[in-house]
Amino acid sequence: MGNSQNENKNQQEQEVKEKNQEVENAVEENVQKSENEENEESKQESPEELLKAEVDSLNDKYIRLYSEFDNYRRRTAKERLEMVKTAGEDILKDLLPIMDDFERSLQAIKDENPDVVAGVKLIYDKLARLLDAKGVKVMELEQGSDFDADYQEAVTAIPSPSPELKGKIVDVIEKGYMIDEKVLRFAKVVIGS
């Protein structure tokens, strides 16, 4: 009798374990189904959410294009300004040899008829005022100034007349001009060696 009770008891325990396993499996299946349904619902967004996402995407593209266009507009305006300025510099640079010619003519005719000298001086002064109004400045160089390759071009080197002039400017052959801190024409100088 003891054996049959133990067998019944074991059999009942086995049945309880099997039922518990079935219940656990059923619960697990229900949990997985509900998770799958939630995932499917989240994957299937409502039309409003889809439209909102599309509007956000289009707004982002619009902002990027607007920024790109604004940068393009600024860049082209700067390039245009540089082009006009460069063209103006070229014209001013072409006037510099005329200034040199007027200076040489004033030196050559200083003992001539005073009316001729006054007329040439008048034209020279007008041209000098025009260049000054456009921002063109003469480089001030003197004998004994330090040579600076950023602003001057050494045409030749001669033996220095004195030890102090070694490596310094001995003579200015052609004046140099600047426009807004930029060299328009390098000064041509002779340096002592």
Secondary structure, 3 states (H helix, E strand, C coil): CHHHHHHHHHHHHHHHHHHHHHHHHHHHHHHHHHHHHHHHHHHCCCHHHHHHHHHHHHHHHHHHHHHHHHHHHHHHHHHHHHHHHHHHHHHHHHHHHHHHHHHHHHHHCCCCCHHHHHHHHHHHHHHHHHHHHCCEEECCCCCCCECCCCCEEEEEEECCCCHHHECEEEEEEECCEEECCEEEECEEEEEEC
